[in-house]
Amino acid sequence: MISFSYVCSLFAIFLVVLAKNKEKDHHKGICDTVFFEKWEETLASTNNYQCGPSKPRSFTFSNLYRGNDEKKTPESIIQPWAVVLHRCKSAGCCAYGYHCAPATQKMITIVFKINERESRYVEVEAKNETSCSCQLDNEIH
Ligand SMILES: *[C@@H]1O[C@H](CO)[C@@H](O)[C@H](O)[C@H]1NC(C)=O
C-alpha cells in the first residue's frame, strides 16, 4: 500500500509537470504566431519598397550653393527657402551587400531670388537623381 501511494503521488507530480510544460508550449506557440505575422508584415513592406524610383528631398540654397560670394547671404532673404530634388540614398531596399544609388542623373538649373534692397536672381547648378538601382557596396570602408 505504501508503495502504491508513493507511485500515485509520483504520478500526480508527473501530471502537474506535464500540464505546466503544455501551458508553456501553448504560450510559446501564440508568441511565435504573433512574431511570424509581424515579421511577414515587415518582409512585405521591405519587398514593396524596392530601390528604383528616386525620392523627393528638400534642399536649402546653402545646401546647394558652392560659390563664395553668396556665402554670407542671410538665408532669411532667399526665396524659395527650400527646393525639391530627387535622391537615391535610402530611397529603396536592396539585398545584403548592395545599396540604392543613382542609375541616371541630370544637372538642372535652379533660380533663387535674393531679396536685398534691390532683388537679384542667382542661378545654382544642382544634381537631380532621376532613377536608382542597387549597386554593390564599396569594399573600402
Ligand atoms: C527630378 O527627377 C525626378 C525623377 O525623374 C522628376 O520627377 C523631377 O521632376 C525632377 N526634378 C527636377 C527639378 O527636374
The ligand as an SDF file (V2000), in Angstrom:
LIG
                    3D

 14 14  0  0  0  0  0  0  0  0999 V2000
   13.9930   65.1280  -60.7410 C   0  0  0  0  0  0  0  0  0  0  0  0
   13.7940   63.8060  -61.1760 O   0  0  0  0  0  0  0  0  0  0  0  0
   12.5180   63.2780  -60.8760 C   0  0  0  0  0  0  0  0  0  0  0  0
   12.5110   61.8120  -61.2600 C   0  0  0  0  0  0  0  0  0  0  0  0
   12.8250   61.6230  -62.6000 O   0  0  0  0  0  0  0  0  0  0  0  0
   11.4600   64.1040  -61.5740 C   0  0  0  0  0  0  0  0  0  0  0  0
   10.1860   63.5930  -61.2600 O   0  0  0  0  0  0  0  0  0  0  0  0
   11.5800   65.5450  -61.0970 C   0  0  0  0  0  0  0  0  0  0  0  0
   10.6410   66.3430  -61.7850 O   0  0  0  0  0  0  0  0  0  0  0  0
   12.9730   66.0620  -61.3370 C   0  0  0  0  0  0  0  0  0  0  0  0
   13.0970   67.3730  -60.7100 N   0  0  0  0  0  0  0  0  0  0  0  0
   13.5260   68.4330  -61.3520 C   0  0  0  0  0  0  0  0  0  0  0  0
   13.5960   69.6820  -60.5320 C   0  0  0  0  0  0  0  0  0  0  0  0
   13.8530   68.4140  -62.5200 O   0  0  0  0  0  0  0  0  0  0  0  0
  1  2  1  0
  1 10  1  0
  2  3  1  0
  3  4  1  0
  3  6  1  0
  4  5  1  0
  6  7  1  0
  6  8  1  0
  8  9  1  0
  8 10  1  0
 10 11  1  0
 11 12  1  0
 12 13  1  0
 12 14  2  0
M  END
$$$$
